[in-house]
Amino acid sequence: MTTAQQPEKIVQQARTVAELVDYIQALTIEIQELYCLDEIPWVVGYSGGKDSTATLQLIWNAIAALPPEKRIKPVHVITTDTLVENPVVSVWVRNSLEQMRVAAKEQGMPIQAHLLYPAVKDTFWVNLIGKGYPAPRNRMRWCTERLKIKPTDSFIREVIQANGEVILVLGTRKAESVKRAITMAKHRESRIRDHINTNPNRPNSLIYLPIEDWRTDEVWIYLNQWQNPWGYSNKDLFTMYRGATADNECPLVVDTSTPSCGDSRFGCWVCTIVNKDKSMEAMIQNDEEKEWMQPLLDIRNELDIRDDRDKRDFRRIWGEVQLFERNLDGEISIEPIHGPYTKYWREHWLRQVLEAQTKTRCTAPKNMGKITLITLEEMSEIRRIWLEDKHEFDDSLPRIYQEVTGEEFQDPRPGADYSLLGRDEWIVLEEICEGDAMHLELMAKLLDTERQYRKKTRRVGIYDTLEKCFNTSSRSPEDAIKNARLKRELSEAVSQGDVAKVKQMTLGDVAAINEIDEGKTESDEEVTWASMKFKKKDSEE
């Protein structure tokens, strides 16, 4: 490497504008030297926000200053669209990526823009509406891994497989938050040179952090004073951040006491990890043209109910009652861990999303295009889950879709519209069960299980499947919870060696419960659904 002044050595708590200019020049040389050092491809994480924009702009300008014969190593710019991004930001990012592709071709830059998506089975609505996953919480943050990490990790893994190594360029900064600063300080333990760490989560990859020491005001100074190289407007980006701030102000910081809009964050509009979606609230409040997003905010706020147990099944998603010890204001109680949203509420969320989508398509500005809150592929997968996994053969999704949109649902999945059981059979079954929800669930599972095995050449496993239907759906909620509590108490008594309590419980209700669960009769003969259907003949016969 040439002896350029290393930016790491001139970092200060407060840089003047002149010092920032010198710092950027030194950083540009660092980027150029690192780029030309080897043939390892770069992957730049781009979200469309200020930090990732500043990072990509630095990379782009530095490489553009190199002679054309040196601009040969690919630089992949990746963005993950979770399909539930803030629509304004989503359109901004998509347009920005398209502009990058055009500008890179015109300027002879080795930059390739990629828009990544989560797999259909991993999307937010397939998991929440389809499987019934409750709205994400800090203790059950099921969304980040599926929506963001998996698509990005899959792309990086492909680059590594093709090239052996990769350098990830990220726009993370210590000044973002105390938590981020602590995390970055920990990662510095694996630092190999200025701004470069090894990646503990992915072998054969390094992480390059060119703006890790920048303050928020320095990011905005750079974006506003240096022209965007792919022809996008940093002024508009600044305006978007200002509109996402509660007081509609986003001043350039002149000293440490001056507030900044740098704390404005854009993300998934359905996010219930945060207490409030302050950025969307501010957008709606500050700009009449963005009031069309109010239905989205209403759905997000309706999802964000801390105690939503009345909307969820009393069993876990696999059908088992699982108990936990709850401490509420000092009072200890043993209660079931509630599982997925019930059928009623899953259908409710689908209707809400479709109504919001229909309304926003009428009220959103033309430049927003055709707003899509839930895709056709997602609805097809939700329908499959309801029909095949949850045995809800009334097939309510096409009906809800037509009621809300006025259009017929066109399922892209081959053979999706063919079924022996449907809405009419479901209504008859409801009448037979006379309001007994568990009886209805059991009968639906048994009938649909038989249907699923109907055309199979070998019906291996059908009795185990039918057995599972009875094990999960044959008891009322009260009886199932009572059974789980008795089992818990028995297990605790056994673990504590309380023989007297074990004998007392075994002689009572637990004995009967265990007989049912284990399939034993008075003669101790094993009973299964296969042996019940095909009874053994007496020896005399």
Order of alpha helices (4+ residues) and beta strands (2+ residues): alpha-beta-alpha-beta-alpha-beta-alpha-beta-alpha-beta-beta-beta-alpha-alpha-alpha-alpha-beta-beta-alpha-alpha-alpha-alpha-alpha-alpha-alpha-alpha-alpha-alpha
